[in-house]
Amino acid sequence: MTPLTCTKLSVITITGVITQIIGLSLFLFGFFPVKPALPGTSGSESFYPPTCDFVGNLSDTTLPPDQLKSLYQELSGIPPWFDRLILLVIDGLPAEFVLGKNGKPPNKQFKEAMPYTQSLLASGSAIGYHAKAAPPTVTMPRLKAMVSGAIGGFLDVAFNFNTQAMMDDNLLGQFFKIGWKMVMLGDETWIKLFPGLFKRHDGVSSFYVKDTVQVDQNVSRHLGDELRKDDWNLLILHYLGLDHVGHIGGRSSSLMVPKLKEMDEVVKLIHSSINQSQGNRRGRALLMIVSDHGMTENGNHGGSTYEETDSLALFIGLRKHAVDDTSVINQIDLPPTLALLFGVPIPKNNVGILVREAFDSLKEDQHLRALELNAWQLLRLLHAQLSGLPCRNFPCDAFYDHQSSGLSECNHTTENMLCCLYMEAAALYTSWKSKRGFESSSNKDYRSAAAAYYKFLKSASDRLSRRTTYKPVKLLALGLATMFISSVMLSNLMFCRLREMYHGGKKQALNLNDSMNGWSSDETFIVSVVLIIVTCMTSSSMVEEEHYIWYFFISTFYLLLLRKAAQSLSSVGLQSSFLLQKGKSGEGYFRICCVFLLLISGRILRGWHQGGVNWTSLPDISKWLEQAGSQYVKPLQLISAILVISIGLFALFSIESKGKYFQMIRLSFLISGLLVLLHITKYQDFTVSSTNYGATFLVQIIYAILGATTIGTVVALPWLIPLSTSKISPADNTISPPFFPSIQEKFPLVELRDSLYVIGWAYILCWCLLQLLLQQPINTTPILLLLLQTVASVLYFVRSGTHHKEWVEIAGLYYLGMAGHFSLGNSNTLATIDVAGAFIGISNHSTFLSGILMFIITYASPMFVLLSLVMYISTKSMAHLVKPEKANTGDLLMMMLGFPCLVPLVINSILLTAYTVVLLLMQNHLFVWSVFSPKYLYVCATTVCTLIGVFIVAATGSYTYFVLAKRKQKACTR
């Protein structure tokens, strides 16, 4: 086999990465398609029985709004109960704050914060429900569900950050067709979803979560004037402040009770205005108070836990009706209910069912007519989506006469059962109409028909809600095959590199402690980790609690390092030379101290956040500190920040060079560190995020200094560092072979090592300072511990010499980054993404900039470890692996960058491909959208993180080497 050259390795690696990106893109487009929807809008055909061969609307699109409204009223048979609708959306309000949970009343402080709303519930003037929201629990897909009744695709969580106009049939479009005038105040998502529909609007950004005051004041300042006007039919008020309070301080934030009081005053103002205007010509108004989703204890949302899906639906204005506070509906039940209450067709793609209590006050014939219309609408959707429906080729009414034969099939397939249930309900309705004049049996038949309709509606809704979207099999297979090919390419490349390095010649093998005849324990463990992780990801519970797996693996790896250090220490006694024995003993004790530091810091990190999904209620260090108050969090935050800055500056100030450029680097990072400390002491608080101009301007200055210093160091240092000097690096003993001078004459190894050392620490310090700014205050100590772990690991590997193979060391660092990811409070649910930090230093909302900051916060630990590989490379000895007579640029670059780039790529590629297979196998699993799909998005984001990190390492090393080589060549020719 031909030897692996640097060019060949680079080309194959780049090809493998591009192939992986193509395969991943194909699979994502195939597995997460936009959920299909029926085109067009519902019209007057909605009020006629469905026929399976019906296509398109009747010709009512040219009617003027007033005539269309009269036509709908005439055809529906249900007179509109209301003339105006006020939709009050309180973003992020959990239903249990108002209605309680499991039959228990709300928390006392929350109940007392909303006295007017509670009085409406107690008197029966308001009907409250726990409205279950479907995941992903983010604003845009929840608003679409509340106006269309359709359940969106999973990737709506991505579209939430770039909202596009809604093209599917929806309530607002139906209201607009009958001439309604609409006004919107609050979240600008409504304006993006429905451009051109609002007579007046005043929108605010929903993503600037640091603002808890102005976003709501911007709505309330118009409220009084709008309530006095009579030129609108629909008034939408979307308050964002409560959701922002949650993101900043969680459910227990000191701002939560005042915000609830503010919302209660809004409810009081609106309800009083409705009562005063009842005698005017404005008509009857319905006030609906809803929330788009709930929130976790930490105030986040996006997942599928009860706390996140527990949204509120409150009807104020319906006839008084006793409803249990534990009543549960689905959020998608609101559109059909509102459509029939206001006399418009139900949206075409609705899968919700009527809220029973909203129609109990209607006459019997009107109630059954409403159920019939809902049943017809769902049956049309079933015809379109289920090809196996028995009645799809006939008008469904034709089955009335075949009821007896149809009922016998009710216990067979789902399609037969749905058709059977519909026919039974329709037959009972027909029977009730024929017996309506006989009071003795009429009431009984009415209850039977209503129960049969609800049974069909519930079954049809469940079937349509659960139905998986069509997945193009060929596209999925092509994507998976492409990722598999990429994984094989990268793995084969790494195995070739291993064979050349450790089996290529006797000289190389003699320099290694371990025999090449078999794997050592640490090598076996590193490979086993990948296999075990892949196996564990087939279990939903293991996905939810993945952090325990990484904590166990990293602790085990540290114990293996301790065992190696102890073995090397015990073998020192066999050395013949006393001086050599003394030196080796000191190295052994130093490595043991490093391992103990790793074990202690790892144990603290493990207990800092009780991550995952199912055990978040368990106590942990972060919860204890938050409960203790800011008087404990603040000092710990300051101490941790000072230590992080001190460690980074110590590493830079330990450089012996007195050159002006080095002084400038040190001074820039010192100023940045002091400014970060100023921001922490003056503006950061663990319950409130500052929004004033001074805080934003200070952070922008820090961003500018850090960016300029880090980029300047990377670009300029290789050009400015003195040639042929060994006074800079604190680790001169890393280059010791006797033939080193012959290599140094040809290649700038000393300058390369020194430059990468400084650049590596510039990366590390810049990243740490960013995290001190962006992370929650409670996470400052974990950042310090991660820095200590990384430095201790690198020092251990440097002092170990050749006790561990380089690929094992890099894999260990990669695993450290994954364990650190969870120790910062992250999990495999979207709810743990820290949105609040993504707006620090941004004066105006920018989806792009906020997305970058959100990525930096979420992947702080994996990216930190990847960036630290630059410093790791500078501390490793490479000269002993190169033969002086055959040394060339390609060999040195492969020695320097081969494993630091290949190992993360190979591990990530194997995990990505394996989890893609798992996701395909679990596509019909009950938790595919709530557990496995969010995890896959995290795997994809980890892939992006790995590719970016490896690119930075490769680009930094290559650029630095070629600049120094060019300078060396010029110096030699003079």
N, C-alpha and C positions, 0 to 999 in steps of 0.2 A: 504493500500500500504506500502511495506517495506521501511524503511527510506533509503535515499541515502548515501552510504558510500563513502569514498575517493577512495577506490579501484574500486568500481563500476563506479563512475564518470569518473575516469581516463580511464578505459577500454572502456567505451561507447564513450568517447570523441575521443580517439585514433582510435577506429573502424570507427567512423563517418568521421574523417579526411582522413583515408586511403580509405574509400569508395568514398569520394568526389574526391580524386586524381585519382582513377581508372575511375570513371565516366567522369571526365573532359578529361582524356587521350583518352578514347573511343570516346567521342564526337569530339575532335580535329582531330583525325585520320579519322573520318567519314566525317566531314564537310569540312576539308581542305586537301583533297587528292592531291597527285601530279597529275597535269593535264595529262590525258591520251594522248599518242602520237602514231602514226602509226609506227610500227617497220620497220627497214630497211632503205635504202636510195633510192632516185630516180635514175633511170638509163635510158637506151635508150627507155624504155616503155613510158617515159614522152613525147616523140615526136610522139606518136600514139594516136588515139582516145581512150578514156577510155571505157572499157567494165565492166559492173557491176560485172561479175563473175571472173575478173582478180585477181590473187593472185601472189605476188612475182615479182622479176625482171626478165628480159630476161637474157640469158647467155652472159652477157658482162663483168662480174666481172673478168674474167681471161685474158682480153685483156691488153696488155701493155699500159702504159699511153699515148704514142704518138698515137697509133691506136685508143684508146678510145676517145681521143680528136678529131681526124679526123672523127670518127663515129658520135660524137655529132654534129659537124659542118655540116656534110652532112645531118643528119636527121632534124636538127632544121630549116634549110632554111634561117637562119639569120647569116651572117658572123660576127665574133667577131669584135667589134669596137675598142677594146683596147687589149694590150698585157700585160700591167702591171697596178697594182692598188696600190696607196698609200692611206692608210686609216689613217687620222689624227683625233684622238679622243681627244677633249678638254673636260675633265670631268667637268660636272656641268655648262657648258656655256649656259645661256638662249639665245634663238634665238633673243629675242628683243634687246639684246646688240649689235647685228650685223644688224638685219633687221628692227628693230623698232617694233611698236605695233599699231594695229588698224589704219593702213595707215599713222601713224606718224613716222618720222625718229627716229633713236636711240637717246638716251641721248647724248648731245653734247660731254661730256668728253669721253664717250665710243666710239663714232664715230671717234673722233680725235685720239683715242688711237690705232685704226686699219686702218690707211690710205691706206695701200696697199690692204687689203681685200676689203675696200670700193671702191677703184678704179676698182677692178676686177668686182664688182657688177655693178658699174655705166657704164662700157664699155660693159657689156653683156658677158664677158668672164667667169663669174661665175653665176650659177643659184642657188638661195637660197630659202629655204623652212622653214616654221615653222613645224617641225616634231613632231606630238603629241605622247608623250610616254604614255604607259598604266601604271597605278599603279600596284605594288608598285614601286615608282621611286627611286630605288637604283641600283647600278652599275651592279651587276651580272645578274639579270633578264633582264636588258635593253640590255646588250651585247648579251645575248642569243637571244633576239628578233631581234636584228640587223643582226644576221647571219643566223637565221632560219626562221624568219617571223612568228614564233608562239608566242602566248601570254601565258606566264607561269602561274603557280598557285600562289595564294596569299601568301602562305608560303615560296615562294622564297625569301621573305624579311629576313627570318631566315637563309635560306641556303646561303644568301649573305655573312655571316660571316664564312662560312665553305664550300667554293666552291669545287664541285666535277667535275670530267670529264664529258663533255657533250656527251651523247650517241645518241641524236636525230640527224636526218639529218640536215646538215648545209652547208653554203657556203664554209667554210674552208675545210671541208671534201671532198666536190665536187672538189675544186681546187687541193687538194692533190691527188685525184684519176687521174687527167689528168697530173700529173707530175710537178705541180707548186712548186717552192721553196719559202719558206716564212720566213720572219724575223720579230721579235716582240721586241719592246723597250718600256718600261713603266710599266703600271699596271700589276702585276703578276697574276691577275685574268685570263688573257688570257692563261698563261702557265698552270694554274690549269684546265681550261676548255678544253684545247686542248694539252694535254701532248704528246710529241713526234712528233708534226707536224712541229715545227719550226727548220729551218736550223741553225739559231742563235737567241739568245734571251738574254735580260738583264732586269730582272723584279725588281720592287720595290713594297713595301707594300702600298696598297691603304688606309689602316686604320690609319696610323700614321699621323693624320691630322695636327699635330703641324708643320710638315715640309712643307714649301711652296717653298723652293728653291732647295734643293738637289734632290727632286723627279723629277724635270724638267731638271735640269742640267745633271742628269744621262741619260736622253734620248738625249738631244741635243749634248752631247759630242761625240756620235756615228753618228750623223746625216750626217755630211759632208762626212765621209768615206762611209757610206751606199749609199748615193746618187751617188757616183762615181763608185760604183760596178755595175756589170751587171749580177750577179749570183742569183738574186731573181726576183720573179714575183709579190709578195705581200709584202709590207712593212707596218706594223702596228706601229703607234706611238701614245701612250696613255699618254697624259700629265695630271697629277693630281693636279698641283699646284693651278689652279684657283678654283677648288672645295674645296681645303683646306683653301684657303683665305676666301671663303664664310663661311665655318664652324667656322672660328676663328672670323671674323669681319663682316660678312654679305655682302650684295650687295654693301653697301656704304663704305666698308673698304678702308682705304688709300692705301692698297696694290693691289686693284682691277685694277686700271688704269695701273700701271707698269706691272702687269701680262698680261693684254690684249696687251700691246705694245710688250711684249716678244713673245706672240703667233703670233702677226702680223709679226714679224721678221722671225719666223719659216715658216709661209706661204710664205713669200717673197723668202726665201732661197729655199724652195721646188719647187715653181713655176718657179723660174729662172733656177733651175737645169733641170726641165722638158723641158723648152723651148730650152735650150742649147743642150739637148741630142736628140731632135727630128730627127736630121739628121743622128744619129748613128744607129747602128743595134739593139738598145734596144727596138725599137717599140714604139707605142703610149702609153702614160700613162695617167690614170685618177686619179686626186687628189680629194678625198672626205673628206670634213671636217664635222665631226658630233660631237654631244654631246650626252651623254647617258641620261641626264635629265637636268632640270633647277634647280632653287633654290628659296626659299622664301626670303623675305626681310632680315630675320635673317641669311640667308645662309644655311639653312637646307633643307632637301628633304626627300621623302619617301611617301608623300601623293598624292592627286589627284587634287590639285588646279592648276589653269592655270600657275602660276609661276613655279611650279614644273614639269609640263608635257610639258612645252614649250621648246623643245630641237631643235637643229639646224641640218640642212642637206644642205650642200653646194657642188654642183658639179662644179669642175673646169677642163675644158678640153672638154666638150661637145660643139657642134656647137652653135654659139651664138643664143640666143633665148630670146625674151623679156618675163620676168616673173614678175608678180606683187609681191612686197615684202610681201604682206599679204597672199600669197599662202600657203595653209595648206595641208600637207599630214600626213599619219600615219607613225610612225617609222617602222612599220612592212612592209611598202611598199618598203623599200630599198632592201631586199634580192631578190625578184623576178626581180626587175629592174637590179641589178648587175649581177644576174645569166644569163639573156638573153643578156646583153651587152657583157659578157665575154664568152658566148657559152657553159654554163653548165646547167644541169637540175635544175629546181626550187626545193628547198628543199621540202620534202614530206609533212611536217606539216605546211607549209606556209599558212597564211590567208591574206597576203597582196596583193595588186594589183599594176600593173605597174604605175610608175610615168609618166604621159602622155607626158610631155615636153621632157623627155629623149629619146623618140622614134619618135617624130614629124619629125625629120630630115631623118628618114628611108624612103625607097620607100614604096608605098602603100601596096604592097603584103607582104613586110617584117613586116610592122607595124601590119597588120591584122594577120599575122602568129604569131607574138609575143603575141597578145591578145588571139589568139586561144590556144596557149600553156598555158598561165596563166589560161584561162577558164577550160581547161582540168584538170589542177592540182587541182583547187578548186573543180571541180565536183567530182574528186576522193575522196577528203576529205569529201564532202557532202555525198557521197555513204557510207563512213565508219561511219559517225557520226549521220546521220539522217535515221532511219529505215523506216520512212514514205515517203521517196522519191518515187514518182510514177514510175520513170524510173529505179529503182535500179535493177530490174530483167531482164533488157534487155540492149543490147548495145544502148547507147543514140542516136546513129545515126539513129536507127530504127524509131525514132520519127519524123524525118524530114518529112516523108510522112503524118504524122498525125498532122501537125501544126495547121490546122484549128480547130480541136477538142481540141487540147491542149490550144490554146489561150483563149477559152471560160472558162477555169478553172483558168485563171490568177488572178482572183479576189477572189479566195477561200483561202485555207490554204497556209502558207508560202512555204511548200514543193512543192505544185503545181505551185506556182508563180515562184520559182527558176527554176524548170524544164522548165516551159514555156518560161522564159526569155532566158535561154540557147538555147532552140530550135529556138527561133526567131532570135537570133544573128547568130547561125550556118546557118540558112536558108538564111539570108541576105548575109553572107559571100559566101555561095555557089552561090547565085544569082549574086554577084559581079564578081566572077571568071568566070561565064558563059558569062557576058557582058563586060569583060575586053577589048575587041577589039573595043567596041563602045564608043568613047570618050564622046559623048553627055550625056550618062547616067552613065558612069563608075564612075565619081567623086562623083555624088550624092549618088550612091549606096555604095561607099567607106565610105563616111561620115555617112550614115545610119548604116552600119555594125559596124563601129568603135563605134558609140554612143550606139548601142545595146549591144555590148560586154562590154563596160564600165558600162552600167546599170546593167548587170548581175553580173559583177565582184564586183561592189559596194554592191549590195544586198547580194551576197554570203559571201563577207568578213564581212559585218555587222552581218549577221546571225551566222557565225562561231565564230566571236569575242565575241558576246554576249552569246553564248551558255554556259549554266552552266554545270559544270562537274557532272558526275553521283555521287550521294550521297547514300551510303548504308543505307536504311531506318532502317533496324533492328539494325545496329550499333548505329545510332543516337538515336533511341528510347531507347536502352539499356543504353547508356551514360546518357541521360536525366533522365531516371528512377533512375539510380544509384545516380545521384546528388540530385534528389528529396528526395530519401530515406535518404541520408546523412543530408540534410537540416532538415528533419522531426526529425531525431534522435537528432541532436544538439539542435533544438528548444525545443523539448520535455524535454530534459535534463535541459535546462535553466528554463523552466516553473516549473519543479519539484523542482529545487533549490530555485526559488522564493517562491513557496508555503511553503517549509520547513522553510525558513528564516523568512518570514513576516506573516505566518499564523500558524506557528508550536506551538505557545504557548503564553500565555498572557504576560509572562515576556518579550518576544521579541517584541511583538506588542506595549507594553507600552513605549518602548524606542523610538518610531517613532512619529514624529510630526503629519504626515498626517494619516488620517483615512484609514483603509484598506478596507472600504466598497466600495470605488470607486477610479478611477484613478485620480491623480492630473494632473494639466495642463502640467507639464514637462514630465510626463510619456506618456501622450497622444501625445504630440508633437514628442517625440523620435520615437514612433511607426509609426506616420503619415509620418515622413521623409522617412522611408523605402518604404512605399506604394506609396508616391508621386514620388520618384526617379524611381521606377519600371515603373510607368505609363508614366513618361516623356521620358523614354528611348525608347518608341515605335515611337517617332518622330525623324526623321533625324536631323531636325534643333535643337531640344533640346539636342541631342547627341553632335552636333558640338559646342553648347554653354552651355555645362553642368556646367561650372564654375559659371554662374549666379545663378543657382539653389542652389549650395552649399554655395555661398556667402549669399544668402537670408536666408537659413536655419540657418547658424551659427550666423548671426546677430539676427535673431528671438530668437534663444536659449539664447543669451546673454541678450536680453530684458526680457525673462522669469526669468533669474537669478536675474536681477535687480528688477523685481517685487517681487520675493521671499524675497530678502534682505530688500526691503522697507516695506513689510508686517511684517517681523520679527522685524524691527526697530519700527514700529508703535505699536506693541504689547508689547514693553518693558515697556510702561507707566502703564500697568496693573500689573506689578510686585510689590510685597509688600515691598521688601527689597530695600533700597536706594543703598547699595553697589552692590547688584546683578543687579539692574537697570543700574548702571553706567558701570559695566563690559559688560553687554549685549549690551548697546548702543555703546561702543567702538568696539565690534565685528561687529555690524551691519554697522557702518561707514566704517570699514576696508573692508568688503565685497562689499560695494557700490563702493569704490575706485578701487577694483579689477575689477569690471564689467566695469567701465568707461575706465580703461586701456585696457580691452579686446575690447571694442567698438571702441576706437580710433585707436588701432593698427590694428584691423580688417578692418577699413575703409581705412587706408593707404595701407594695403596689397591688398585690392580690386582694388585700383587704380594704383597699381604698374605695373602690366602687363595686357594689353588688350588682354586676351587670346582668345581661341576659333579659329574659322576658318574664319567666314564671316566678322568679324569686327576688324581684326588685324591692319587695316590702321588707326584706331582711335587713337588719342593721348593718351598717358599715362605717368606716372612718369618716367618709365625707358627710354622711347623714348626721353623725354625732357632732361634727364641727358646725354644720349648718344650724342644727338645733341649739347648739351652745351660743350662737350669735356671732356677729361680726367682730366682737372684742377678742375672739379667739382666732377667727379666720384671717383677719387683717395682719396681725403680727406674724403668723405662720407664712402668709403670702409674701410679706416683705422679706423675711429671713430667707425663704427659698429663692426669691428673685435675686437677692444680693449674692447668695452662694452661686447661683447659675452664672451671673455676670462675672463674679470673681474667678471662677474656674476658667471661663473662656479668656478673660483678660490675662490671667496668670500664664496660660499656654502661649499667648501672643507676646507677653512681656518677657517670657523666658528666652526669647530669641536674643542672641548676643549681639547681632548686628546693630549698629548705631546709625544706619543710613536714614536719610530724611524720609524716604518712602515708607520704611517700616514704622517710623515715628508717626507718620500720617495715618497709617492703618490702625495703629494702636489708639491714637487720639480719636479717630472717627468712631471706633467701637466703644471707647470709653464715654464719649458724648452720647451715643445712642443708648447705652446702658443707663446713664444718669437720667436721660429723658424718659425712658421706660419707667424707672423708679418714680419719677415725678408724676407720671400718668397714673401709676398705681396708687400713690398716696393721695393725690388730689381728686381724681375723677372716678376711679374704680370702686365699686361697692358690690358686695355679693348678692344684694337683693335688687338694686336699681342700676340701670345702665344710663350713663350720662349722655345727654343729647345736645349739650350746649356747643357753641361755636369754638370755644377755647379747647375743649377736649378733642374735637374733630381736627382742628388745625394742628394741634400738637402731634397727633398720631400721623397726620400727613407728612409732617417734618421728619418724624422717625422713619416712615416708609422711604422717604427720599434719601436720607442719610444712609440707611441700611442698603438700599438698592445701589446707590452710587458707590459705596465703599466695597461691597461684595463684588459687583461687576468690575469695578476698577481694579480690584486685587487680582481677579482671574485674568483679565486682559493684559494688565500692565506689568505684573510681577515677573513673569518669565523674561520680559525685555529688560528689566531694571536690576534683577538680582546679580550680584557679582559672580563672575566665572571663577572656577577653580578655587573655591573656598569651602572649608568644612567647619566654619565657626558658627553656623546658623542653627543647625538641627540639634536638639538635645539628645539625639539617639545615634551618636556617631558609631557605636559598636555594632550597628546593623550591617555594616559593610566591612568584612574582615578577611576575605580570602587573600592568600598571598599573591594571586595573579590579578588582583583588582587594579593596580596601576596601569596594566596593559589595556584594560577595558576603559578605564577613565580617560586614557589618552584619546580614545576614539569616540566615546560617548559621555555626555554630561550627566552621569548618574548622581553625583553629589548635588549638583544644582537642581536636578529634577526632583530628588528626594526632598530637598529643602523647600522648593517652590510648592510642591504638593502638600507638604506639612502646613505651610502658612495658609494656602488656599483651602485646605480641608478644615482648618479651624475657623476660617472666615465663614465657610458654609455653616458649620455647626453653631457658631455664635449668632450669626444672622437668623438662623432658623429658631434657635432658642428664644431670642429676643422677640421674634414675631409671635411665638406661642405665648410668651408672657403677656403680650398685648391682647391676643385674640381669645385665648382660652378663658373659661370661667375661673374666677379667683380661686375656687376650691381645687383647681387642677394645677396650680403653680408648683406644689410639692411633687406631684407625679412627674412633672417636667424635669425637676432637679434629679429625681431618682433615676429617670431614664438616661439623663446625661451621665450620671455616675456609673450606671450599668454599662453604657457604651464605652466609656473611657476605661473602666476596669477590665472589660472584655478585651479591648485592643491591647492594653498593657500586659494582660495575661498571655495573649497570643504572641506578643513580641518577645517576652521573656521565655516562652516555651521553645523557641527555636523551631526545630523540625519535629517536635513531639506530636503535632497535629498537622494533617495535610491542610493545605490552604483552602481547598473547597469545603472542608468540614468547618473551618473557622468562619467562612463567609456564610455558609448555611446556618450556623449557629447565630450569627448576627441577624440574619433575615428572620429567624424564628423569634429572636428577641423583639424585633420590630412588630411582629404580629401579636405577641403577648402584650406589648405596650399599647397597642391599638385598643384593646379591651380594657386595659387598666385606666385609660382616660375616660371611661364611661361609655364607650361605644358598644354597640351590639349589632345583631343582624336584623333589627327592626328599624324602619325609617324614623321612628319617633325619637331616637336618641341623637339625631343630627342636630347640632347646635346652630340654630338659625340666628340667634341674637348676636353672636360674635361676627357674623358675616357682614355687618353694617358698621363696624368700628372704623372710623377714619373716612367714611363715605358721606359727603355732604348731600348728594342727590342720589336717588335710587338708580342703580345700574345692575341689571341682571347679570351681565358678564362679570363685573368686578365682585359682586356679592357671591357669585358662583365660585370664583377663584378662592376667595377667603373661606368659604364654606368647605371647599376641598382641602385647603391648608389646615383648617381646624380638625377636620375628620381624620385625615391621614397624616397627622403630626408625627406619630411614632414610626410607621413604615418608611416615610420619606426621610426622617431624621437618620435612621440607620443607613439608608442608601447613600445619603450625602456624606455620612461619616466614613464610607469606604474610601473616599479620597484621602483622608487622613490615615486610614488603615494601610493603604498602598504605600504611603510615604515611610511607614515604620517597618515594612517588611523587607528582608534582604532578598535580592533577586540575583545578585552577581554570581552566586555559587551554582546557579542553575544554567549558566551560559558558558559555553566553551569559548575562551578568548580568541582562538584561531578561526572560529566560525561565527563569531558574534556579528549580528547585523541589526539594523533598525527594526525589522519585522520581528525578530526573536525577542528583542527587549520589550516591544509593545505587547506581544503575546504574553510574556512573563508578567508584565505589569497589569494588564487589563483583561487578560483572558478569563480567569475565574471570577473576578469581581463583577464582570458583565454576564457571563454565562450562567453562573449558579442561580442568581435571582430569576433570570429569564426561564431557565429550565424548571425550577420549582413552581413558578407561577403558571407556566404553560401546562404542566401536568395537572395541577389543581383545577385550572380553568377547563381543560378538556374533560376531566373526570366529572366535574360538577355539571357540565353541560349534559353529559350522559344521564346523571342523576335527575336533572330537571326534566329531561325527556321521559324518563321512566315514571316520574311523579306528576306528569301533566294532568292526570285525572284524580290526583290525590285531593282529599278534602282541604288540605292546607297549602295547595299549590300557589295561591295568590297571596296568602297571608304569611307564609313562612319561607317556602322555597324560592319564590320569585324575588322577594326583597333580598334574600341572601345572594341570588345570582347577580342582582344589580351591584351589590357590594363586591362580589368577585370581579365583575367587569371594572368597577372603579379601582380595585386593587391592581388590576392589570394595567390600567392607565398610569397609576402611581409608579408601578415597577418600571414601565417603559420610560417614563420621564426621568426617574432616578438613574436608571442605567445609562440613558442618553447623556445626562449631565456628567456622570463619572467618566464615560468613554470620551466625550468631547473635551472635558477638562484635561484628562491625561494625555490625549493625542495632541491637543493644541499646545500644552505646556512643553511636551517633548520636542515637537517639531520646531517651535520657536527657539528653544535652547540648543537644539542640534544645529540650526542655522547659524546662531551666534557662535557656537563652538567651531563650526567649519570656517567662518570668517576669521575668527581669532587665530586659527591654525595656519591660515594662508598668509597672514601678515608677517 
